[in-house]
Amino acid sequence: HTEYGLAAFPVGGFCDIAGMTAQDEFLTEEEEPHAMYKKPAWQRVLVMAGGIAVNLVLGFIILLIIAMTTGLPNPDADVRPRVGEVACAADQNAQGELEPCQGLGPAGEAGVKPGDIVLALNGEPMESFAQVRDVAMAHPGETITLEVERDGAVRDFDIPLATVKRLNAEGELVDAGAIGMTNQVIDIVESYSFVDAFPATARYSSYVLDATVRGIAQFPAKIPGVVASIFGQDRDVNSPMSVVGASRVGGELVERSLWSSFFMMLATLNFFLALFNLIPLPPFDGGHIAVIAYEKIRDAVRRLMGKEAKGPADYTKLMPVTYVLAFLLMAVGALIMIADVVNPVRLFG
């Protein structure tokens, strides 16, 4: 009893179930006994949740494969700047090479040790080691206060910065401050065995789903930026994308053989589609599920009041909402698609 079709303009798939509502004008006599609205509520919910479930399962399977091969990022990893080594402060020559030097360097002489976690410099919180380096370079010969965490305790070190020669953006040697310490590389990606991959993937899936929910909540606020990008403003890399933009970004990743990132994007896209479709408003599947829940709650209340159940809800009362949402979705989709053509998101410039 299933018919398949290929549209002239393949802008999206859909499933038209016979008798989806009691107001289905195209329901035939042959289809009447099998009408969707006559099925038990749990069956209708299962059908409506089918596409959502497939997106969630597919996203999970993709992440599971990544976990067992290239590895998954650890969202709980401590990525605060951490001291790798303390070293002497060397001058840089005109060829960009560091000259030989001796000693522990400013940080080492002040008592800083490898493994210390950098918290702040001169009272300003430090988010990255590059930020520490930039602040230090701007204060040659000055004494700065470095706040670090060691073995759970916070310590302050007063460090007289060395004055060294460094090449600036114009290729000239200028005086710059040097703190004499290097960054510890933090590997936040971990591969898992077949058994360990399941709980690890579940944890990471929860993280991605949470981030996706926050992204959907912020979606309306990002539309003005998309519109502005059509007229020449820079496009935010985290800007919403249509299928055109997603295809382009995916192509960039594939061109550079960044397969792990490509499949991570594919998994995230599946989670986004699942959650977006859960929105409890028509025409989303979440809207149909919400109507079924309303019918059950309404009839339960009526039974408590000694009244008969009213049966299927009248979907015609929801049509204005459906039309408005459909129009908004098409309008926003068109805007994003135009932005993806005239000013696409570029990951690599």
For each residue, the residues with C-beta under 8 A, 3 or more apart:
1: 18 31 34
2:
3:
4:
5:
6: 10
7: 10 11
8:
9:
10: 6 7
11: 7
12:
13:
14:
15: 51
16: 20
17: 20 36 47
18: 1 24 26 27 28 31 34 35 36
19: 22 24 27 31 32 34 35 36 37 38
20: 16 17 24 36 37 288
21: 24 36 37 312 313 315
22: 19 35 37 311 312 314 315
23: 314 315 316
24: 18 19 20 21 27 35 37
25:
26: 18
27: 18 19 24 31 32 35
28: 18 31 32
29: 32
30:
31: 1 18 19 27 28 34 35
32: 19 27 28 29 35
33: 38
34: 1 18 19 31 38
35: 18 19 22 24 27 31 32 38 39
36: 17 18 19 20 21 39 44 47
37: 19 20 21 22 24 44 312
38: 19 33 34 35
39: 35 36 43 44 47
40: 43 44
41: 44 45 292 295 296
42: 45 46
43: 39 40 46 47
44: 36 37 39 40 41 47 48 288 292
45: 41 42 48 49 289 292
46: 42 43 49 50
47: 17 36 39 43 44 50
48: 44 45 52 285 288 289 292
49: 45 46 52 53 285 289
50: 46 47 53 54
51: 15 54 55 277 285
52: 48 49 55 56 274 277 278 285 286
53: 49 50 56 57 274
54: 50 51 57 58
55: 51 52 58 59 270 271 273 274 277
56: 52 53 59 60 270 271 274
57: 53 54 60 61
58: 54 55 61 62 267 270
59: 55 56 62 63 205 208 267 268 269 270 271 274
60: 56 57 63 64 201 202 205 267
61: 57 58 64 65
62: 58 59 65 66 263 264 266 267 270
63: 59 60 66 67 72 201 204 205 208 264 267
64: 60 61 67 68 197 198 201
65: 61 62 68 69 263
66: 62 63 69 70 71 72 260 263 264 267
67: 63 64 71 72 191 192 197 200 201 204
68: 64 65 191 192 193 194 197
69: 65 66 191 260
70: 66 189 191 259 260
71: 66 67 189 190 191 192 260
72: 63 66 67 189 190 192 200 201 204
73: 77 188 189 204
74: 77 188 189 190
75: 203 204 207
76:
77: 73 74 186 188
78: 82 117 186
79: 186 188
80: 117 118 119
81: 117 118 126 127 128 129 131 132 183
82: 78 115 116 117 118 183 184 186
83: 86 107 112 113 114 115 116 117 118 148 181 182 183 184
84: 114 181 182 183 184 185
85: 114 181 182
86: 83 104 105 107 108 112 113 114 180 181
87: 104 105 108 180 181 182
88: 101 102 103 104 105 180
89: 101 105 106 162 164 178 179 180
90: 98 99 100 101 164 178
91: 98 99 101 164 165
92: 96 97 98 99 164 165 166 167 173
93: 96 97 98 99 165 173
94: 167 173
95:
96: 92 93 167
97: 92 93
98: 90 91 92 93 101
99: 90 91 92 93
100: 90
101: 88 89 90 91 98
102: 88
103: 88 108 109
104: 86 87 88 107 108 109 180
105: 86 87 88 89 108 109 162 178 179 180 181
106: 89 109 110 159 160 161 162 178 179 180
107: 83 86 104 110 112 146 157 159 179 180 181
108: 86 87 103 104 105 111 112 180 181
109: 103 104 105 106
110: 106 107 146 157 158 159 160
111: 108 155 157
112: 83 86 107 108 116 146 148 157 159 181
113: 83 86 116 150
114: 83 84 85 86 184
115: 82 83 150 184
116: 82 83 112 113 148 149 150 155
117: 78 80 81 82 83 148 149 150
118: 80 81 82 83 121 126 129 132 146 147 148
119: 80 125 126 147 148 149 154
120: 123 124 125 126 146 147
121: 118 124 126 132 135 136 144 145 146 147
122: 135 144 145
123: 120 145 147
124: 120 121 135
125: 119 120
126: 81 118 119 120 121 129 131 132 135
127: 81 131
128: 81 131 132
129: 81 118 126 132 133 183
130: 133 134
131: 81 126 127 128 134 135
132: 81 118 121 126 128 129 135 136 179
133: 129 130 136 137 179
134: 130 131 137 138
135: 121 122 124 126 131 132 138 139 144
136: 121 132 133 139 144 161 177 178 179
137: 133 134 140 166 176 177 178
138: 134 135 176 177
139: 135 136 142 144 161 177
140: 137 161 162 163 164 175 176 177 178
141: 160 161 162 163 177
142: 139 160 161 177
143: 158 159 160 161
144: 121 122 135 136 139 158 159 161 179
145: 121 122 123 156 157 158 159
146: 107 110 112 118 120 121 156 157 159 179
147: 118 119 120 121 123 154 155 156
148: 83 112 116 117 118 119 154 155 157
149: 116 117 119 152 153 154 155
150: 113 115 116 117 153 155
151:
152: 149
153: 149 150
154: 119 147 148 149
155: 111 116 147 148 149 150
156: 145 146 147
157: 107 110 111 112 145 146 148
158: 110 143 144 145
159: 106 107 110 112 143 144 145 146 179
160: 106 110 141 142 143
161: 106 136 139 140 141 142 143 144 177 178 179
162: 89 105 106 140 141 177 178 179 180
163: 140 141 175 176 177 178
164: 89 90 91 92 140 175 176 177 178
165: 91 92 93 173 174 175 176
166: 92 137 173 174 175 176 178
167: 92 94 96 171 172 173 174
168: 171 172 173 174
169:
170:
171: 167 168
172: 167 168
173: 92 93 94 165 166 167 168
174: 165 166 167 168
175: 140 163 164 165 166
176: 137 138 140 163 164 165 166
177: 136 137 138 139 140 141 142 161 162 163 164
178: 89 90 105 106 136 137 140 161 162 163 164 166
179: 89 105 106 107 132 133 136 144 146 159 161 162
180: 86 87 88 89 104 105 106 107 108 162
181: 83 84 85 86 87 105 107 108 112
182: 83 84 85 87
183: 81 82 83 84 129
184: 82 83 84 114 115
185: 84
186: 77 78 79 82
187: 190
188: 73 74 77 79
189: 70 71 72 73 74
190: 71 72 74 187 200
191: 67 68 69 70 71
192: 67 68 71 72 196 197 200
193: 68 196 197
194: 68 197
195: 198
196: 192 193 199 200
197: 64 67 68 192 193 194 200 201
198: 64 195 201 202
199: 196 202 203
200: 67 72 190 192 196 197 203 204
201: 60 63 64 67 72 197 198 204 205
202: 60 198 199 205 206
203: 75 199 200 206 207
204: 63 67 72 73 75 200 201 207 208
205: 59 60 63 201 202 208 209 271
206: 202 203 209 210
207: 75 203 204 210 211
208: 59 63 204 205 211 212 267 268 271
209: 205 206 212 213 271 275
210: 206 207 213 214
211: 207 208 214 215
212: 208 209 215 216 268 271 272 275
213: 209 210 216 217 275
214: 210 211 217 218
215: 211 212 218 219 272
216: 212 213 219 272 275 276
217: 213 214
218: 214 215 221 222
219: 215 216 222 223 240
220: 223
221: 218 224
222: 218 219 225 226 236 238 239 240
223: 219 220 226 227 240 332 335
224: 221 227 228
225: 222 228 229 233 235 236 239
226: 222 223 229 230 235 239 240 335 336 339
227: 223 224 230 231 335 339
228: 224 225 231 232 233
229: 225 226 232 233 234 235 236 239 339 343
230: 226 227 335 338 339 342 343
231: 227 228
232: 228 229 343
233: 225 228 229
234: 229
235: 225 226 229 239 339 343 344 345 346
236: 222 225 229 239 345
237: 345 346 347
238: 222
239: 222 225 226 229 235 236 339 345
240: 219 222 223 226 336
241: 244 245 246 249 336 340 345
242: 245 246 333 336 337 340
243: 246 247 337
244: 241 247 248 337 340 341 344
245: 241 242 248 249 336 337 339 340 344 345
246: 241 242 243 249 250 265 269
247: 243 244 250 251
248: 244 245 251 252 340 344 345
249: 241 245 246 252 253 265 345 347
250: 246 247 253 254 262 265 266
251: 247 248 254 255
252: 248 249 255 256 346 347 348
253: 249 250 256 258 259 261 262 265 347
254: 250 251 257 258 259 262
255: 251 252
256: 252 253 348
257: 254
258: 253 254 261 262
259: 70 253 254 262 263
260: 66 69 70 71 263 264
261: 253 258 264 265
262: 250 253 254 258 259 265 266
263: 62 65 66 259 260 266 267
264: 62 63 66 260 261 267 268
265: 246 249 250 253 261 262 268 269
266: 62 250 262 263 269 270
267: 58 59 60 62 63 66 208 263 264 270 271
268: 59 208 212 264 265 271 272
269: 59 246 265 266 272 273
270: 55 56 58 59 62 266 267 273 274
271: 55 56 59 205 208 209 212 267 268 274 275
272: 212 215 216 268 269 275 276
273: 55 269 270 276 277
274: 52 53 55 56 59 270 271 277 278
275: 209 212 213 216 271 272 278
276: 216 272 273 279 284
277: 51 52 55 273 274 284 285 286
278: 52 274 275 284 285 286
279: 276 284 286 287
280: 284 286 287 289 290
281: 284 286 287 290 321 325
282: 287 288 291 315 318 321 322 325
283: 287 322 325 326
284: 276 277 278 279 280 281 287 288
285: 48 49 51 52 277 278 288 289
286: 52 277 278 279 280 281 289 290
287: 279 280 281 282 283 284 290 291 318 322
288: 20 44 48 282 284 285 291 292
289: 45 48 49 280 285 286 292 293
290: 280 281 286 287 293 294
291: 282 287 288 294 295 313 315 318
292: 41 44 45 48 288 289 295 296
293: 289 290 296 297
294: 290 291 297 298 313
295: 41 291 292 298 299 310 311 312 313
296: 41 292 293 299 300
297: 293 294 300 301
298: 294 295 301 302 310 313
299: 295 296 302 303 309 310
300: 296 297 303 304
301: 297 298 304 305
302: 298 299 305 307 308 309 310
303: 299 300 306 307 309
304: 300 301
305: 301 302
306: 303
307: 302 303
308: 302
309: 299 302 303
310: 295 298 299 302
311: 22 295
312: 21 22 37 295
313: 21 291 294 295 298 317
314: 22 23 317
315: 21 22 23 282 291 318 319
316: 23 319
317: 313 314
318: 282 287 291 315 321 322
319: 315 316 322 323
320: 323 324
321: 281 282 318 324 325
322: 282 283 287 318 319 325 326
323: 319 320 326 327
324: 320 321 327 328
325: 281 282 283 321 322 328 329
326: 283 322 323 329 330
327: 323 324 330 331
328: 324 325 331 332
329: 325 326 332 333
330: 326 327 333 334
331: 327 328 334 335
332: 223 328 329 335 336
333: 242 329 330 336 337
334: 330 331 337 338
335: 223 226 227 230 331 332 338 339
336: 226 240 241 242 245 332 333 339 340
337: 242 243 244 245 333 334 340 341
338: 230 334 335 341 342
339: 226 227 229 230 235 239 245 335 336 342 343 344
340: 241 242 244 245 248 336 337 344 345
341: 244 337 338 344
342: 230 338 339
343: 229 230 232 235 339
344: 235 244 245 248 339 340 341
345: 235 236 237 239 241 245 248 249 340
346: 235 237 252 349
347: 237 249 252 253
348: 252 256
349: 346
